[in-house]
Amino acid sequence: MEKSLETICIHGGWKPQKGEPQQLPIYQSTTFRYESSEQMARLFDLEDSGYFYTRLANPTNDAVAKKIAALEGGVGAVLTSSGQAANFYAIINLCGAGDHFVTSNTIYGGTFNLFGVTLKKLGIECTFIDPDWDDEKIEAAFRPNTKCFFGETISNPGGKVFDIGRFAGMAHKHGVPLIMDNTFATPINCRPFEWGCDIITHSTTKYMDGHAAQVGGAVVDSGNFDWEAYGEKFSGLTTPDDSYHGIVYTKTFGKMAYLTKLVTQLMRDLGSIPSPQNSFLLNLGLETLYLRMRQHCANAQKVAEWLEQNEKVAWVNYCGLPSNKYYALGQKYLPNGSCGVIAFGLKGSREDAIKFIDKLDFISIVTHVADARTCVLHPASHTHRQLTDEQLREAGVAPDLIRLSVGIENVDDIIADIEQALR
């Protein structure tokens, strides 16, 4: 029986049997015992599934990964130690030195730097495109060695909505998968696989956790992209892997080929796993995700409407506002609400924005975003401070942009704090 999202949040991934704990247990162990050398050998040869070392697989981590995969409607998921690690793995599982990918420029500053600077040092080149460009201009960015197209469902911090169906069609036209970071929308408000996306990443540190208690990430595969149809381009998946006795991932693992390669190669060699304790904390957050997202969105809608009417506010970007440029896309892809993050700017200087956030009371100035507490950040001074004003604008971040992450407190208290700080 197919279950609803709110039920999956509670019951997904872990089904206790007779005498087992109702709550997901923490398997806080590096290793797992077997009775014979042959049993262990079969695991290392990928001939059996099971647990032998937590860097590759752990029961607590796997249970939470199964819950996230079920929420997104994917065939499977892998947890990572951070959202940055998830995006890194999602790309280099397909790209090597000499390869290229296309990405939206309206993405989180850390991801912008990862793609434009760090991956370039590894010989992987990317082309940044503006999602508002016309199709012809965007398609000109694709090359014969392009391996994927990347975007964020709702951009961090700009709040722009990605036209998933449009860009999925574009990616597939060029024989590559669409990879999307669905952190802000979460699967409660958007399931990109239903619109043609192929691979989803998450910073589980944000809404999925909800309490600022753990740092983590996830990579989820739809299982829908036909790697063998473009076998020469994705030879890492469609030709023998010498490090595993010539296994061909697509032949041996079918729809799980991409994730199996990610674990057996990248996790094996690079690590970046979450601790079982962190996955346990993440699971506690997932249990209330459905409820919290409803409250985040209801509060953010009221705050955005209030800001839009305030004479000291120059502009507001929140796709729930009918006046917003992305309202139509929001209604298409996010009809039940988008997220709690609002981008806005004040009338005045960049320094006025800093003065404003310094006057807030219980609304916290933190690097974090998207948890139960309302928090605020001036990206140009904090998360994106390594970028020039020109680079900020290229990344869709105005120098005066204030990122307000609306929490689940009483909305009247949130508005009152903003009002006194503006005053």
C-alpha positions as CSV (number, residue, x, y, z in Angstrom):
1,M,0.0,0.0,0.0
2,E,1.4,3.4,-1.0
3,K,1.6,5.7,2.0
4,S,1.2,9.4,2.2
5,L,4.2,11.7,2.9
6,E,3.1,12.4,6.5
7,T,3.0,8.7,7.2
8,I,6.4,8.1,5.5
9,C,7.9,10.9,7.7
10,I,7.0,8.8,10.8
11,H,7.3,5.2,9.6
12,G,9.6,5.2,6.6
13,G,12.9,3.3,6.6
14,W,12.5,1.4,9.9
15,K,9.9,-1.3,10.6
16,P,10.5,-2.9,14.0
17,Q,9.8,-6.6,14.3
18,K,8.8,-8.5,17.4
19,G,10.7,-7.3,20.4
20,E,12.7,-4.7,18.5
21,P,12.7,-1.0,19.5
22,Q,10.0,1.3,18.2
23,Q,12.5,4.1,17.7
24,L,15.3,3.6,15.1
25,P,18.3,2.3,17.0
26,I,21.8,3.8,16.8
27,Y,24.3,1.2,15.4
28,Q,27.3,3.1,16.8
29,S,29.9,0.7,15.5
30,T,32.7,0.9,13.0
31,T,32.6,-2.8,12.0
32,F,30.3,-5.8,11.9
33,R,31.2,-9.4,12.6
34,Y,30.9,-12.5,10.3
35,E,31.4,-16.2,10.9
36,S,33.6,-17.0,8.0
37,S,36.1,-15.4,5.7
38,E,34.0,-16.4,2.7
39,Q,31.0,-14.4,4.0
40,M,33.2,-11.3,4.2
41,A,34.8,-11.9,0.8
42,R,31.4,-12.0,-0.9
43,L,30.6,-8.6,0.6
44,F,33.8,-7.1,-0.7
45,D,33.1,-8.6,-4.2
46,L,29.6,-7.0,-4.1
47,E,28.1,-10.5,-4.5
48,D,26.1,-10.1,-1.2
49,S,24.6,-7.1,0.5
50,G,25.3,-6.5,4.2
51,Y,27.3,-4.5,6.6
52,F,31.0,-4.8,7.3
53,Y,32.3,-1.2,7.7
54,T,30.4,1.9,8.5
55,R,32.2,4.0,5.9
56,L,30.4,2.0,3.3
57,A,27.2,1.1,5.0
58,N,25.5,1.3,8.4
59,P,22.0,0.1,9.5
60,T,21.1,3.5,11.1
61,N,22.3,5.5,8.1
62,D,20.6,3.2,5.6
63,A,17.2,3.3,7.4
64,V,17.2,7.1,7.2
65,A,18.4,7.1,3.6
66,K,15.5,4.7,2.8
67,K,13.0,7.2,4.4
68,I,14.4,10.1,2.4
69,A,14.3,8.0,-0.8
70,A,10.6,7.1,-0.1
71,L,9.7,10.8,0.5
72,E,11.3,11.8,-2.8
73,G,9.9,8.8,-4.7
74,G,13.4,7.6,-5.6
75,V,14.8,4.1,-5.9
76,G,17.4,4.7,-3.2
77,A,19.5,7.3,-1.4
78,V,22.9,7.7,0.2
79,L,23.6,9.9,3.2
80,T,26.7,12.1,3.3
81,S,28.4,14.1,6.0
82,S,27.1,17.5,4.6
83,G,25.1,19.0,1.9
84,Q,28.4,20.2,0.2
85,A,29.6,16.5,0.2
86,A,26.3,15.5,-1.4
87,N,26.7,18.0,-4.3
88,F,30.3,17.1,-4.7
89,Y,29.6,13.4,-4.9
90,A,26.6,13.9,-7.2
91,I,28.8,15.7,-9.7
92,I,32.1,13.7,-9.5
93,N,30.2,10.4,-9.7
94,L,29.7,11.4,-13.3
95,C,32.5,13.8,-14.1
96,G,36.3,13.4,-14.2
97,A,39.2,15.5,-15.4
98,G,38.4,16.9,-18.8
99,D,34.6,16.8,-18.3
100,H,32.1,19.6,-18.2
101,F,28.7,20.4,-16.7
102,V,26.2,23.2,-16.8
103,T,24.8,24.8,-13.7
104,S,22.4,27.6,-12.8
105,N,24.2,30.6,-11.4
106,T,21.5,31.2,-8.7
107,I,22.8,28.6,-6.2
108,Y,24.2,28.7,-2.7
109,G,27.5,30.6,-2.5
110,G,29.4,27.5,-1.1
111,T,28.2,25.5,-4.1
112,F,29.0,28.3,-6.5
113,N,32.6,28.2,-5.1
114,L,32.8,24.4,-5.2
115,F,31.8,24.3,-8.8
116,G,33.6,27.3,-10.1
117,V,36.9,27.0,-8.2
118,T,37.5,23.7,-6.4
119,L,36.2,21.4,-9.2
120,K,38.2,23.4,-11.7
121,K,41.3,22.5,-9.8
122,L,40.4,18.8,-10.4
123,G,40.0,19.4,-14.2
124,I,36.2,19.6,-14.2
125,E,34.8,22.7,-15.8
126,C,31.4,24.2,-15.4
127,T,29.4,26.9,-17.3
128,F,27.1,29.1,-15.2
129,I,23.9,30.0,-16.9
130,D,21.1,32.4,-15.8
131,P,17.8,30.4,-15.6
132,D,16.0,33.4,-16.9
133,W,17.9,33.3,-20.3
134,D,16.0,31.9,-23.3
135,D,16.4,28.3,-24.4
136,E,18.8,29.1,-27.3
137,K,21.3,30.9,-25.0
138,I,21.2,28.2,-22.4
139,E,21.5,25.4,-24.8
140,A,24.6,27.0,-26.3
141,A,26.4,26.2,-23.0
142,F,26.1,22.4,-23.6
143,R,29.2,20.7,-25.1
144,P,30.0,17.1,-26.3
145,N,31.7,16.5,-22.9
146,T,28.9,17.9,-20.8
147,K,27.8,15.3,-18.2
148,C,24.9,16.9,-16.3
149,F,22.8,20.0,-15.6
150,F,22.5,21.3,-12.0
151,G,20.0,23.7,-10.3
152,E,18.2,24.4,-7.0
153,T,14.5,24.1,-6.7
154,I,14.4,27.3,-4.7
155,S,17.6,29.2,-4.9
156,N,19.6,30.0,-1.8
157,P,19.5,32.9,-0.9
158,G,17.7,34.6,-3.8
159,G,14.5,32.6,-3.6
160,K,14.2,32.1,-7.4
161,V,12.1,29.1,-8.5
162,F,13.7,26.7,-11.0
163,D,11.5,25.6,-14.0
164,I,12.1,21.9,-13.5
165,G,10.1,20.6,-16.5
166,R,11.8,23.1,-18.9
167,F,15.3,22.3,-17.8
168,A,14.7,18.5,-17.5
169,G,13.7,18.5,-21.1
170,M,16.7,20.6,-22.1
171,A,19.1,18.2,-20.2
172,H,17.6,15.1,-21.8
173,K,17.7,16.7,-25.2
174,H,21.5,16.8,-24.7
175,G,21.7,13.3,-23.3
176,V,22.5,14.2,-19.7
177,P,20.7,14.0,-16.3
178,L,19.2,16.9,-14.4
179,I,20.5,17.1,-10.9
180,M,18.6,19.3,-8.4
181,D,19.2,20.5,-4.9
182,N,15.8,20.2,-3.2
183,T,16.9,21.5,0.2
184,F,14.6,24.5,0.6
185,A,11.4,23.0,-0.8
186,T,11.9,19.5,0.7
187,P,9.9,16.6,-0.7
188,I,6.9,17.9,1.3
189,N,6.5,20.8,-1.0
190,C,8.1,19.6,-4.3
191,R,9.0,16.2,-5.7
192,P,11.3,17.1,-8.7
193,F,11.3,13.5,-10.0
194,E,7.7,13.9,-10.9
195,W,8.7,16.8,-13.2
196,G,11.6,15.0,-15.0
197,C,14.5,15.5,-12.6
198,D,16.9,12.5,-12.4
199,I,19.0,13.0,-9.3
200,I,18.2,15.0,-6.1
201,T,20.6,16.3,-3.5
202,H,19.8,17.7,0.0
203,S,21.5,19.5,2.8
204,T,19.7,17.6,5.5
205,T,21.2,20.1,7.9
206,K,18.3,22.4,7.0
207,Y,14.6,21.7,7.1
208,M,14.9,17.9,7.3
209,D,16.8,18.2,10.6
210,G,14.9,21.3,11.7
211,H,16.7,21.8,15.0
212,A,20.3,22.8,14.0
213,A,21.4,19.6,15.7
214,Q,23.4,17.8,12.9
215,V,25.2,18.5,9.6
216,G,24.4,16.1,6.8
217,G,23.5,15.6,3.2
218,A,21.8,13.1,0.9
219,V,21.9,12.0,-2.8
220,V,18.7,10.4,-4.1
221,D,18.4,8.7,-7.5
222,S,15.1,8.4,-9.4
223,G,16.4,5.4,-11.3
224,N,14.9,6.8,-14.5
225,F,17.9,8.0,-16.5
226,D,19.0,5.6,-19.1
227,W,22.8,5.5,-18.7
228,E,23.3,2.8,-21.3
229,A,21.6,4.9,-24.0
230,Y,24.6,7.2,-23.6
231,G,27.1,4.5,-22.7
232,E,30.1,6.1,-24.1
233,K,29.5,9.4,-22.2
234,F,28.9,7.5,-18.9
235,S,31.5,4.8,-19.3
236,G,32.1,4.7,-15.5
237,L,28.7,3.2,-15.2
238,T,28.5,1.2,-18.4
239,T,31.9,-0.4,-18.7
240,P,33.8,-2.8,-16.4
241,D,35.2,-1.5,-13.1
242,D,38.7,-3.0,-12.7
243,S,38.7,-2.3,-9.0
244,Y,35.7,-4.6,-8.5
245,H,36.7,-7.6,-10.8
246,G,35.2,-6.1,-13.9
247,I,31.7,-5.4,-12.6
248,V,29.5,-3.3,-14.9
249,Y,27.2,-1.2,-12.7
250,T,24.3,-0.9,-15.1
251,K,24.3,-4.6,-15.9
252,T,24.7,-5.8,-12.3
253,F,22.7,-3.2,-10.3
254,G,20.2,-1.9,-12.8
255,K,18.4,1.2,-11.5
256,M,20.7,1.3,-8.5
257,A,23.8,1.6,-10.7
258,Y,24.5,5.3,-10.0
259,L,24.2,5.0,-6.2
260,T,26.1,1.7,-6.0
261,K,29.0,3.3,-7.9
262,L,28.8,6.3,-5.6
263,V,29.2,4.1,-2.5
264,T,31.7,1.5,-3.8
265,Q,34.0,4.1,-5.3
266,L,33.5,7.5,-3.7
267,M,32.6,6.5,-0.2
268,R,35.3,3.8,-0.3
269,D,38.0,6.3,-1.4
270,L,36.9,9.6,0.1
271,G,34.7,8.9,3.1
272,S,32.4,11.8,4.0
273,I,29.8,9.7,5.8
274,P,27.5,10.8,8.6
275,S,27.9,9.3,12.0
276,P,25.1,7.0,13.0
277,Q,24.4,9.4,15.9
278,N,23.8,12.2,13.4
279,S,21.5,10.1,11.3
280,F,19.5,9.3,14.4
281,L,19.1,13.0,15.1
282,L,18.2,13.6,11.5
283,N,15.5,10.9,11.7
284,L,13.9,12.7,14.7
285,G,13.7,15.8,12.6
286,L,12.2,14.0,9.6
287,E,9.4,12.7,11.9
288,T,7.9,16.2,12.2
289,L,9.0,17.6,8.7
290,Y,5.5,17.5,7.3
291,L,4.0,19.5,10.2
292,R,6.9,22.0,10.3
293,M,6.9,22.8,6.6
294,R,3.3,23.8,6.8
295,Q,4.0,26.2,9.7
296,H,7.1,27.6,8.1
297,C,5.2,28.4,4.9
298,A,2.2,29.9,6.6
299,N,4.4,32.2,8.7
300,A,6.6,33.2,5.8
301,Q,3.6,34.1,3.7
302,K,2.3,36.5,6.4
303,V,5.8,38.0,7.0
304,A,6.3,38.5,3.2
305,E,3.0,40.2,2.8
306,W,3.8,42.5,5.8
307,L,7.2,43.3,4.4
308,E,5.8,44.1,0.9
309,Q,3.5,46.8,2.5
310,N,6.2,48.3,4.7
311,E,7.5,51.7,3.5
312,K,11.0,51.1,4.6
313,V,11.4,47.9,2.5
314,A,12.6,48.4,-1.1
315,W,11.8,45.0,-2.5
316,V,10.7,41.5,-1.4
317,N,11.3,38.2,-3.3
318,Y,9.0,35.4,-2.1
319,C,7.2,33.3,-4.7
320,G,4.0,33.1,-2.6
321,L,3.3,36.8,-3.4
322,P,1.1,37.3,-6.4
323,S,3.2,40.2,-7.4
324,N,6.4,38.1,-7.5
325,K,8.2,37.3,-10.7
326,Y,8.2,33.6,-9.8
327,Y,4.6,33.3,-8.6
328,A,3.4,31.3,-11.7
329,L,6.3,28.8,-11.4
330,G,5.7,28.6,-7.6
331,Q,2.0,27.8,-8.2
332,K,3.0,25.1,-10.8
333,Y,5.7,23.4,-8.8
334,L,5.0,24.4,-5.2
335,P,1.2,24.8,-5.0
336,N,1.1,23.9,-1.3
337,G,3.8,26.4,-0.2
338,S,7.5,26.9,-1.0
339,C,9.6,27.3,2.1
340,G,10.2,29.8,5.0
341,V,13.0,31.7,3.4
342,I,12.4,35.3,2.2
343,A,14.8,37.6,0.4
344,F,14.3,41.3,0.7
345,G,16.2,44.6,0.7
346,L,15.7,47.9,2.6
347,K,15.5,51.4,1.2
348,G,19.0,52.8,2.0
349,S,22.5,51.5,1.9
350,R,24.2,48.2,2.4
351,E,25.2,49.4,5.8
352,D,21.6,50.1,6.7
353,A,20.9,46.3,6.1
354,I,23.6,45.5,8.6
355,K,22.3,48.0,11.2
356,F,18.8,46.5,10.8
357,I,19.9,42.9,11.5
358,D,22.0,44.1,14.5
359,K,18.9,45.6,16.1
360,L,16.8,42.3,16.0
361,D,16.0,40.8,19.3
362,F,15.1,37.0,19.3
363,I,15.7,36.6,15.6
364,S,19.2,35.2,15.4
365,I,22.1,36.3,13.2
366,V,23.5,32.9,12.2
367,T,25.1,31.2,9.2
368,H,22.5,28.6,9.4
369,V,19.1,28.7,7.7
370,A,15.9,26.7,7.6
371,D,15.3,25.4,11.1
372,A,12.6,25.9,13.7
373,R,14.0,29.3,14.9
374,T,13.7,32.5,12.8
375,C,17.1,33.6,11.7
376,V,18.7,36.2,9.5
377,L,21.8,36.8,7.4
378,H,23.3,39.4,5.1
379,P,24.9,37.1,2.5
380,A,27.2,39.8,1.0
381,S,28.8,40.2,4.5
382,H,28.7,36.6,5.5
383,T,28.2,33.5,3.3
384,H,29.0,35.2,0.0
385,R,31.6,37.6,1.3
386,Q,34.3,36.0,-0.9
387,L,32.5,37.3,-4.0
388,T,32.7,40.8,-5.5
389,D,29.5,42.8,-6.1
390,E,29.7,41.8,-9.7
391,Q,30.0,38.1,-8.8
392,L,27.2,38.5,-6.3
393,R,24.9,39.8,-9.0
394,E,26.0,37.0,-11.3
395,A,25.0,34.5,-8.6
396,G,21.6,36.2,-8.3
397,V,22.5,37.8,-4.9
398,A,21.9,41.6,-4.6
399,P,24.5,43.3,-2.4
400,D,21.7,44.6,-0.2
401,L,19.9,41.2,0.0
402,I,18.8,40.1,3.5
403,R,18.0,36.4,3.9
404,L,15.2,35.9,6.5
405,S,14.5,32.3,7.4
406,V,11.1,32.4,9.1
407,G,10.7,29.9,11.8
408,I,7.7,28.3,13.5
409,E,7.4,30.8,16.4
410,N,4.2,32.9,16.7
411,V,4.1,35.0,13.6
412,D,3.0,38.1,15.4
413,D,6.1,37.9,17.5
414,I,8.3,37.5,14.4
415,I,6.7,40.6,12.7
416,A,7.0,42.6,16.0
417,D,10.7,41.9,16.2
418,I,11.2,43.0,12.5
419,E,9.1,46.1,13.1
420,Q,11.1,47.3,16.1
421,A,14.4,46.7,14.4
422,L,13.2,48.7,11.4
423,R,12.1,51.5,13.7
